[in-house]
Amino acid sequence: MNILEEFQMRLKIWFNVLKYYMLSLNCCKKAHILSINETCIMAKEYRKSIIRLGDGEFNLLNNRDIHYQKFSEDLKNILKIIIDEYISNPDNANYLLCMPGEFFNCNGLKLLKRRVYISSWAFSRYFFKKNYDKDIIYGNSFLFASGNKKIYEQIWLENKIDKVVFVHNKIEYAKEFEEEYGIKTEYVLVPPKNAYEVKEDILKNIKTLINNKEKILVLISAGPCAKYLVYKLALEKVWAIDTGHCWDNPLNLRK
């Protein structure tokens, strides 16, 4: 690719970003996205499983790879099923679907503060506004953001949990969790990239460790694959939480 072609490509990308930004103004007019505290309460008091969507999942819905998960039609379809089933009956869903409230609730001016904001969130906001801005309640995807530990740890500290099944690509975080909280913790390995390709093996390994659904919590850090795993476990009344990167690389809002 020569310099002119590269410039034209970048120009096209930014044209689309600005187009989606303009179309996403007043993104969240009908939907109610809970606060961080409200989302935590829903999880700990009602034993709601948590599925969180972010810009990565919206990019997959737009047929794009992300750096730790390649695109597939199967993954795109399961994400759509998870969202559509929740929207059709949110009150009786076995999971709380979470959206990035920090960037969906704002009027759009926040995105102009930094280039990374507008490049990361313009399309996600547009896609949400077009398809999912319904008169329903969503949780907040940033529950597990950096600085929220004293909030989200209430989920397992204020419930009678005999065992945590810790799903992650590095066992040391499972060991640290067990040591810090004194809760028996069993570990399931997932690959750091493209975990969705081995989703059924991961799910099988999780299920072998579940002996008492009422006393077990499954914490899953597996990228977009975590959405599928939580969804399948929630259907079987297993309490599962999509925690994302909060153990090794805490989510942050780049303030």
Residue frames as qw, qx, qy, qz and C-alpha x, y, z in Angstrom:
[[0.000, 0.888, 0.460, 0.000, 0.00, 0.00, 0.00],
 [0.430, 0.351, -0.023, 0.832, 1.47, 3.35, -1.02],
 [0.120, -0.177, -0.410, 0.887, 1.20, 6.60, 0.93],
 [0.362, -0.041, -0.233, -0.902, -1.78, 7.87, -1.09],
 [0.608, -0.233, -0.697, -0.301, -3.72, 4.62, -0.63],
 [0.427, -0.257, -0.690, 0.526, -3.00, 4.63, 3.09],
 [0.056, 0.099, 0.188, -0.976, -4.17, 8.22, 3.38],
 [0.495, -0.119, -0.439, -0.740, -7.36, 7.42, 1.48],
 [0.582, -0.259, -0.771, 0.022, -8.03, 4.44, 3.73],
 [0.279, -0.245, -0.559, 0.742, -7.52, 6.49, 6.90],
 [0.215, 0.014, -0.070, -0.974, -9.73, 9.25, 5.51],
 [0.566, -0.210, -0.621, -0.499, -12.50, 6.73, 4.83],
 [0.498, -0.276, -0.750, 0.337, -12.22, 5.30, 8.34],
 [0.131, -0.243, -0.393, 0.877, -12.50, 8.71, 9.96],
 [0.350, -0.097, -0.337, -0.869, -15.34, 9.72, 7.68],
 [0.598, -0.305, -0.705, -0.229, -17.27, 6.70, 8.93],
 [0.397, -0.265, -0.626, 0.616, -16.35, 7.42, 12.55],
 [0.066, 0.120, 0.129, -0.982, -17.65, 10.98, 12.26],
 [0.472, -0.175, -0.536, -0.678, -20.76, 9.78, 10.46],
 [0.579, -0.349, -0.735, 0.056, -21.56, 7.32, 13.26],
 [0.253, -0.193, -0.462, 0.827, -20.78, 9.98, 15.84],
 [0.254, -0.022, -0.105, -0.961, -23.31, 12.38, 14.35],
 [0.603, -0.206, -0.599, -0.484, -25.91, 9.64, 14.04],
 [0.567, -0.250, -0.729, 0.291, -25.36, 8.59, 17.66],
 [0.038, -0.244, 0.284, -0.926, -26.17, 11.95, 19.26],
 [0.624, -0.182, 0.254, -0.716, -28.79, 11.56, 22.01],
 [0.340, 0.222, -0.905, -0.128, -27.94, 7.89, 22.07],
 [0.238, -0.214, -0.912, 0.255, -29.84, 6.67, 25.12],
 [0.294, -0.226, -0.041, -0.928, -33.29, 8.29, 25.16],
 [0.778, -0.262, -0.281, -0.497, -35.52, 5.34, 26.13],
 [0.809, -0.063, -0.543, 0.217, -33.31, 2.78, 27.84],
 [0.443, -0.829, 0.221, -0.260, -32.35, 3.08, 31.50],
 [0.716, 0.287, -0.539, 0.337, -28.79, 1.97, 32.28],
 [0.694, -0.684, -0.218, 0.060, -28.30, 1.30, 35.97],
 [0.070, -0.878, 0.441, -0.175, -25.52, 2.87, 38.00],
 [0.410, 0.380, -0.802, 0.210, -22.54, 0.81, 39.15],
 [0.231, -0.152, 0.738, -0.615, -24.06, 0.40, 42.62],
 [0.743, 0.164, 0.170, -0.626, -27.47, -0.54, 41.27],
 [0.730, 0.371, -0.540, -0.195, -25.92, -3.14, 39.01],
 [0.196, 0.302, -0.850, 0.385, -24.04, -4.65, 41.94],
 [0.484, -0.033, 0.542, -0.686, -27.25, -4.80, 43.99],
 [0.816, 0.260, -0.163, -0.489, -29.02, -6.64, 41.19],
 [0.603, 0.363, -0.709, 0.048, -26.21, -9.19, 41.09],
 [0.145, 0.221, -0.820, 0.508, -25.75, -9.79, 44.81],
 [0.424, 0.029, 0.530, -0.734, -29.32, -9.51, 46.11],
 [0.802, 0.307, 0.096, -0.504, -31.13, -11.25, 43.26],
 [0.626, -0.233, 0.700, 0.250, -28.29, -13.59, 42.26],
 [0.643, 0.729, 0.075, -0.222, -28.51, -12.29, 38.73],
 [0.755, 0.018, 0.349, 0.555, -25.93, -13.52, 36.28],
 [0.037, 0.847, -0.084, -0.524, -24.11, -10.70, 34.51],
 [0.687, 0.325, 0.422, 0.494, -23.34, -10.36, 30.79],
 [0.111, -0.784, 0.023, 0.610, -21.48, -7.17, 29.85],
 [0.658, 0.586, 0.320, 0.348, -21.23, -5.68, 26.38],
 [0.286, -0.710, 0.140, 0.629, -18.54, -3.24, 25.30],
 [0.360, 0.723, -0.300, -0.508, -17.06, -1.81, 22.14],
 [0.110, -0.323, 0.908, 0.244, -15.49, -5.20, 21.31],
 [0.377, 0.335, 0.855, -0.124, -18.85, -6.93, 21.17],
 [0.418, 0.764, 0.214, -0.443, -20.36, -4.14, 19.07],
 [0.145, 0.635, -0.610, -0.452, -17.45, -4.45, 16.65],
 [0.220, -0.034, 0.968, 0.114, -18.12, -8.18, 16.36],
 [0.416, 0.590, 0.618, -0.312, -21.76, -7.38, 15.64],
 [0.355, 0.832, -0.127, -0.408, -20.38, -5.21, 12.85],
 [0.934, 0.344, 0.015, 0.095, -18.47, -8.17, 11.35],
 [0.258, 0.813, -0.443, 0.276, -15.07, -7.05, 12.64],
 [0.776, -0.060, -0.496, 0.385, -12.28, -8.90, 14.41],
 [0.330, -0.905, 0.177, -0.201, -11.04, -7.61, 17.74],
 [0.220, 0.697, -0.668, 0.138, -7.52, -8.13, 18.99],
 [0.242, -0.283, 0.884, -0.282, -8.33, -11.10, 21.26],
 [0.565, 0.288, 0.746, -0.205, -11.18, -12.68, 19.29],
 [0.014, -0.085, 0.641, 0.763, -11.55, -13.16, 15.55],
 [0.569, 0.179, 0.066, -0.800, -14.96, -12.59, 14.00],
 [0.024, 0.083, 0.969, 0.232, -17.27, -15.47, 13.18],
 [0.442, -0.284, -0.407, -0.747, -20.90, -15.58, 12.09],
 [0.618, -0.360, -0.697, 0.053, -21.61, -18.05, 14.88],
 [0.353, -0.263, -0.446, 0.779, -20.31, -15.65, 17.53],
 [0.147, -0.076, -0.134, -0.977, -22.21, -12.76, 15.99],
 [0.537, -0.324, -0.591, -0.507, -25.40, -14.80, 16.02],
 [0.559, -0.396, -0.663, 0.303, -25.07, -15.84, 19.66],
 [0.170, -0.141, -0.257, 0.941, -24.48, -12.22, 20.67],
 [0.341, -0.165, -0.318, -0.869, -27.66, -11.24, 18.84],
 [0.600, -0.362, -0.694, -0.167, -29.57, -14.06, 20.54],
 [0.433, -0.283, -0.563, 0.645, -28.34, -12.98, 23.97],
 [0.030, 0.083, 0.071, -0.994, -29.42, -9.39, 23.34],
 [0.434, -0.181, -0.484, -0.738, -32.73, -10.19, 21.64],
 [0.560, -0.363, -0.744, 0.021, -33.83, -12.68, 24.29],
 [0.285, -0.287, -0.479, 0.779, -33.07, -10.19, 27.04],
 [0.153, 0.028, -0.113, -0.981, -34.92, -7.37, 25.30],
 [0.470, -0.255, -0.658, -0.530, -37.97, -9.56, 24.69],
 [0.706, -0.579, -0.367, -0.174, -38.39, -10.33, 28.41],
 [0.283, 0.558, -0.504, 0.595, -35.89, -8.49, 30.64],
 [0.547, -0.513, 0.309, -0.586, -37.85, -8.96, 33.87],
 [0.943, -0.159, 0.221, -0.190, -37.73, -12.74, 33.64],
 [0.658, 0.587, -0.454, 0.131, -34.31, -13.16, 32.05],
 [0.896, -0.350, -0.150, 0.227, -31.82, -15.33, 33.90],
 [0.613, -0.074, -0.001, 0.787, -29.15, -12.68, 33.38],
 [0.016, 0.903, 0.153, -0.401, -28.77, -8.92, 33.53],
 [0.665, 0.466, 0.236, 0.534, -27.52, -7.54, 30.24],
 [0.347, -0.748, -0.061, 0.563, -25.13, -4.64, 30.79],
 [0.517, 0.738, 0.183, 0.394, -24.27, -1.73, 28.53],
 [0.540, -0.006, -0.178, 0.823, -21.44, 0.84, 28.84],
 [0.113, -0.866, -0.478, 0.098, -23.40, 3.52, 30.64],
 [0.370, -0.601, 0.076, 0.704, -20.49, 5.96, 30.87],
 [0.141, -0.214, 0.529, 0.809, -20.45, 6.34, 27.09],
 [0.016, -0.448, -0.795, -0.410, -24.07, 5.65, 26.19],
 [0.183, -0.774, -0.547, 0.260, -25.71, 7.97, 28.73],
 [0.246, -0.497, 0.068, 0.830, -23.60, 11.00, 27.79],
 [0.463, 0.753, 0.237, -0.403, -24.88, 13.44, 25.17],
 [0.803, 0.495, 0.154, 0.295, -21.94, 12.84, 22.85],
 [0.111, 0.941, -0.233, 0.217, -19.79, 15.84, 23.78],
 [0.683, -0.586, 0.434, 0.043, -17.73, 13.64, 26.12],
 [0.887, 0.199, 0.324, 0.262, -16.53, 11.71, 23.10],
 [0.450, 0.839, -0.026, 0.305, -14.93, 14.84, 21.66],
 [0.441, -0.854, 0.277, 0.015, -12.54, 15.14, 24.61],
 [0.382, -0.505, 0.730, 0.258, -10.20, 12.44, 23.33],
 [0.473, 0.381, -0.595, -0.526, -9.69, 10.76, 20.00],
 [0.113, 0.073, -0.989, 0.066, -9.82, 7.30, 21.57],
 [0.368, 0.299, 0.623, -0.622, -13.33, 8.02, 22.88],
 [0.577, 0.506, -0.042, -0.640, -14.81, 8.85, 19.52],
 [0.411, 0.401, -0.760, -0.305, -12.97, 6.10, 17.65],
 [0.032, 0.041, -0.972, 0.230, -13.95, 3.44, 20.20],
 [0.189, 0.363, 0.760, -0.505, -17.54, 4.41, 20.90],
 [0.335, 0.302, -0.188, -0.872, -19.07, 6.22, 17.91],
 [0.467, 0.029, -0.752, -0.463, -20.20, 3.04, 16.16],
 [0.216, -0.214, -0.900, 0.311, -21.27, 1.29, 19.38],
 [0.173, 0.359, 0.404, -0.823, -23.48, 4.24, 20.32],
 [0.431, 0.246, -0.388, -0.776, -24.97, 4.37, 16.83],
 [0.408, -0.023, -0.888, -0.212, -25.68, 0.62, 16.79],
 [0.096, -0.296, -0.798, 0.517, -27.26, 0.74, 20.26],
 [0.265, 0.341, 0.157, -0.888, -29.38, 3.76, 19.39],
 [0.456, 0.196, -0.556, -0.667, -30.61, 2.14, 16.19],
 [0.582, -0.023, -0.786, -0.206, -31.33, -1.32, 17.57],
 [0.547, -0.256, -0.740, 0.295, -31.44, -1.52, 21.36],
 [0.026, -0.096, 0.318, -0.943, -32.54, 1.82, 22.82],
 [0.442, -0.438, -0.696, -0.359, -35.74, 0.31, 24.21],
 [0.439, -0.604, 0.157, -0.646, -37.80, 1.15, 27.28],
 [0.916, -0.243, -0.315, 0.058, -36.06, -1.42, 29.45],
 [0.444, -0.830, 0.337, -0.015, -33.42, -1.62, 32.18],
 [0.801, 0.385, -0.371, 0.268, -29.82, -2.57, 31.45],
 [0.723, -0.585, -0.030, 0.367, -27.00, -3.08, 33.91],
 [0.100, 0.947, -0.283, -0.111, -23.76, -1.13, 33.72],
 [0.898, 0.326, -0.215, 0.202, -20.85, -2.76, 31.90],
 [0.310, 0.631, -0.445, 0.554, -18.32, -0.81, 33.97],
 [0.782, -0.589, -0.038, -0.200, -19.18, -2.54, 37.25],
 [0.904, -0.245, 0.066, 0.345, -15.72, -4.14, 37.20],
 [0.409, 0.803, -0.115, 0.418, -13.82, -1.02, 36.19],
 [0.549, 0.115, -0.452, 0.694, -10.69, 0.01, 38.04],
 [0.080, -0.246, 0.310, -0.915, -11.55, 1.62, 41.37],
 [0.683, -0.251, -0.160, -0.667, -14.78, -0.34, 41.88],
 [0.450, 0.119, -0.869, 0.168, -13.33, -3.26, 43.84],
 [0.105, 0.025, 0.688, -0.718, -15.02, -2.29, 47.12],
 [0.633, 0.178, 0.042, -0.752, -18.32, -2.37, 45.25],
 [0.749, 0.229, -0.497, -0.373, -18.08, -5.50, 43.11],
 [0.287, 0.217, -0.891, 0.278, -16.46, -7.70, 45.78],
 [0.486, -0.061, 0.471, -0.734, -19.73, -7.43, 47.72],
 [0.758, 0.159, -0.391, -0.498, -21.17, -9.91, 45.22],
 [0.753, 0.043, -0.651, 0.088, -19.25, -12.82, 46.78],
 [0.162, 0.192, -0.644, 0.723, -18.63, -11.34, 50.24],
 [0.432, -0.030, 0.351, -0.830, -22.32, -10.82, 51.01],
 [0.856, 0.066, -0.250, -0.448, -23.54, -14.19, 49.74],
 [0.717, -0.381, 0.577, -0.090, -23.01, -17.65, 51.19],
 [0.696, 0.576, -0.397, -0.160, -20.64, -19.04, 48.61],
 [0.877, -0.349, 0.321, 0.082, -18.97, -22.40, 49.26],
 [0.662, -0.089, 0.499, 0.552, -16.95, -22.35, 46.05],
 [0.326, 0.791, -0.129, -0.501, -15.93, -20.09, 43.21],
 [0.792, 0.239, 0.428, 0.364, -15.14, -21.50, 39.78],
 [0.087, -0.810, 0.191, 0.548, -12.57, -19.09, 38.40],
 [0.758, 0.458, 0.393, 0.250, -12.33, -19.03, 34.60],
 [0.007, -0.935, 0.236, 0.267, -9.28, -17.21, 33.29],
 [0.792, 0.537, -0.263, 0.125, -6.16, -17.64, 31.16],
 [0.323, 0.498, -0.624, 0.508, -3.75, -17.42, 34.14],
 [0.681, -0.400, -0.611, 0.055, -4.06, -19.57, 37.26],
 [0.374, 0.011, -0.445, 0.814, -2.23, -17.08, 39.50],
 [0.283, -0.284, -0.012, -0.916, -5.28, -14.84, 39.63],
 [0.758, -0.347, -0.458, -0.307, -7.40, -17.75, 40.87],
 [0.676, -0.151, -0.527, 0.492, -4.83, -18.40, 43.60],
 [0.122, 0.153, -0.234, 0.952, -4.75, -14.73, 44.58],
 [0.520, -0.374, -0.255, -0.725, -8.56, -14.66, 44.73],
 [0.791, -0.325, -0.518, -0.014, -8.68, -17.70, 47.02],
 [0.543, -0.059, -0.442, 0.712, -5.99, -16.28, 49.28],
 [0.042, -0.237, 0.084, -0.967, -7.62, -12.85, 49.54],
 [0.575, -0.269, -0.111, -0.765, -11.18, -13.95, 50.18],
 [0.275, -0.214, 0.865, -0.361, -10.79, -17.34, 51.81],
 [0.803, 0.269, 0.181, -0.500, -13.29, -18.94, 49.44],
 [0.665, -0.074, 0.699, 0.253, -12.50, -22.32, 47.95],
 [0.413, 0.723, -0.198, -0.517, -11.57, -21.57, 44.35],
 [0.736, 0.055, 0.622, 0.262, -11.27, -24.03, 41.48],
 [0.025, 0.628, -0.357, -0.691, -9.70, -23.02, 38.19],
 [0.741, 0.469, 0.472, 0.087, -10.68, -23.48, 34.55],
 [0.352, -0.370, 0.402, 0.760, -8.13, -22.54, 31.92],
 [0.558, 0.759, 0.325, -0.089, -9.10, -20.54, 28.84],
 [0.645, 0.210, 0.210, 0.704, -6.83, -19.39, 26.00],
 [0.165, -0.520, -0.137, 0.827, -5.89, -15.69, 26.02],
 [0.284, 0.361, -0.329, -0.825, -7.13, -15.31, 22.44],
 [0.556, 0.098, -0.601, -0.566, -9.98, -16.81, 20.40],
 [0.250, -0.085, 0.857, -0.443, -11.48, -18.62, 23.38],
 [0.691, 0.254, 0.149, -0.661, -14.79, -18.85, 21.53],
 [0.586, 0.385, -0.648, -0.298, -13.32, -21.51, 19.25],
 [0.395, 0.041, -0.892, 0.215, -13.10, -23.91, 22.23],
 [0.421, -0.339, 0.167, -0.825, -16.23, -22.71, 24.02],
 [0.871, -0.203, -0.280, -0.349, -17.79, -26.17, 24.41],
 [0.716, 0.077, -0.558, 0.413, -14.64, -27.58, 26.02],
 [0.053, 0.284, -0.415, 0.863, -14.53, -24.67, 28.46],
 [0.633, -0.292, -0.027, -0.716, -18.23, -25.07, 29.28],
 [0.882, -0.096, -0.458, -0.060, -17.76, -28.80, 29.88],
 [0.526, 0.153, -0.556, 0.625, -14.83, -28.14, 32.20],
 [0.236, -0.319, 0.270, -0.877, -16.86, -25.60, 34.19],
 [0.778, -0.240, -0.198, -0.546, -19.79, -27.99, 34.58],
 [0.774, 0.002, -0.604, 0.193, -17.58, -30.75, 35.98],
 [0.287, 0.120, -0.537, 0.784, -16.83, -28.46, 38.95],
 [0.433, -0.268, 0.038, -0.860, -20.47, -27.59, 39.71],
 [0.285, -0.130, -0.940, 0.134, -21.94, -29.79, 42.41],
 [0.102, -0.638, -0.660, 0.384, -24.32, -27.46, 44.27],
 [0.235, 0.595, 0.363, 0.678, -25.81, -24.65, 42.18],
 [0.335, -0.882, -0.287, -0.165, -27.03, -22.78, 45.25],
 [0.612, -0.726, 0.103, 0.297, -23.57, -22.41, 46.75],
 [0.666, -0.018, 0.377, 0.643, -21.40, -21.80, 43.68],
 [0.235, 0.897, 0.014, -0.375, -20.43, -18.66, 41.81],
 [0.767, 0.220, 0.340, 0.498, -18.68, -18.81, 38.43],
 [0.035, -0.868, 0.112, 0.482, -16.43, -15.84, 37.63],
 [0.775, 0.347, 0.412, 0.330, -15.50, -15.70, 33.96],
 [0.002, 0.810, -0.272, -0.519, -12.81, -13.65, 32.23],
 [0.598, 0.061, 0.717, 0.354, -12.81, -14.89, 28.64],
 [0.017, 0.171, -0.410, -0.896, -13.56, -11.98, 26.32],
 [0.573, 0.062, -0.246, -0.779, -16.62, -12.36, 24.08],
 [0.509, -0.026, -0.857, -0.072, -16.64, -16.09, 24.84],
 [0.025, -0.087, -0.718, 0.690, -17.66, -15.19, 28.40],
 [0.495, 0.095, 0.015, -0.864, -20.99, -13.92, 27.07],
 [0.697, 0.063, -0.613, -0.366, -21.76, -17.33, 25.63],
 [0.412, 0.020, -0.839, 0.354, -20.60, -19.17, 28.76],
 [0.164, 0.079, 0.521, -0.834, -22.66, -17.02, 31.14],
 [0.598, 0.098, -0.220, -0.765, -25.67, -17.30, 28.86],
 [0.672, 0.034, -0.718, -0.179, -25.52, -21.11, 28.77],
 [0.294, -0.035, -0.789, 0.539, -24.89, -21.42, 32.50],
 [0.291, 0.043, 0.297, -0.909, -27.69, -18.98, 33.37],
 [0.661, 0.002, -0.449, -0.601, -30.12, -21.11, 31.38],
 [0.692, -0.108, -0.708, 0.087, -29.28, -23.93, 33.79],
 [0.526, -0.809, -0.143, -0.218, -29.74, -21.69, 36.85],
 [0.765, -0.176, -0.153, 0.600, -26.01, -21.47, 37.54],
 [0.119, -0.970, -0.066, 0.201, -24.93, -18.09, 38.90],
 [0.733, 0.104, 0.224, 0.634, -22.23, -16.75, 36.60],
 [0.043, -0.928, -0.046, 0.366, -20.58, -13.35, 36.23],
 [0.687, 0.536, 0.104, 0.480, -18.73, -11.96, 33.22],
 [0.468, -0.774, -0.063, 0.422, -15.97, -10.03, 35.00],
 [0.497, 0.847, -0.079, 0.168, -13.76, -9.15, 32.04],
 [0.626, 0.448, -0.367, 0.522, -10.24, -7.86, 32.69],
 [0.403, -0.841, 0.062, -0.354, -10.73, -6.79, 36.30],
 [0.882, -0.423, 0.080, 0.191, -8.11, -9.23, 37.65],
 [0.757, -0.066, 0.230, 0.608, -5.11, -8.66, 35.39],
 [0.243, 0.128, 0.257, 0.927, -5.75, -5.44, 33.47],
 [0.097, 0.561, 0.638, -0.519, -8.54, -3.48, 35.15],
 [0.233, 0.690, 0.516, 0.451, -11.03, -1.75, 32.90],
 [0.215, -0.466, -0.223, 0.829, -10.77, 1.99, 33.13],
 [0.319, 0.825, 0.458, -0.087, -12.72, 4.89, 31.72],
 [0.570, 0.251, 0.169, 0.764, -9.61, 6.75, 30.58],
 [0.117, -0.944, -0.306, 0.030, -10.65, 9.86, 32.46]]
